[in-house]
């Protein structure tokens, strides 16, 4: 017995569930590394780092000190003693922009508290904190009686870069000292070929 009846076709009009929509960004993010890795597997260019950059730049040798000076090349963690010694050396080499200090003179601070030079010391060793004033014509300008530094100008804003503010933050020494080294090397020397590729200031940042 044959039947001419046809099976009904049901069209389901559904929307993606909330869970699918929620997981979609995650699924896409998981796919991104796979796509990126496949694109990265192009034919090698055949160039070595030293074919593009200088030998020193390729081996992370900074231009402000010889390769043998491991402290100034940042191949070692700094101690209090090496930090202070480097700051004093930078001041001696750059007296027009650096002024070294230890601790503060004290007096009445911005909160109305009367403090002394001993207030701003490490709690364990009792060292006065070494710090550097950095500005052009650092020996001129106004003198700050509380801080004890020269080189204060009304039209120049203050920026404070702090290292080792908390215990065991050894890397934070490096950040501050690296900043001082870069400032000292780059002052009046900003247009130089830092990576040895024959171009000057080619990086947009």
Buried (B, 14 or more C-beta within 10 A) or exposed (E): EEEEEEEEEEEEEEEEEEEEEEEEEEEEEEEEEEEEEEEEEEEEEEEEEEEBBBEBBBEEBBBBBEEEEEBBBBEEEBEBEBBBBBBBBBBEEBEEBBBBBBBBBBBEEEEEEEBEBEEBBEEEEEEBBBBBBBBEEBEEBEEBEEBBBBBBEEEEEEEEEEBBEEEEEEEBBBEBBBBBBEBBBEBEEEEEBBBBEEEEEEEEE
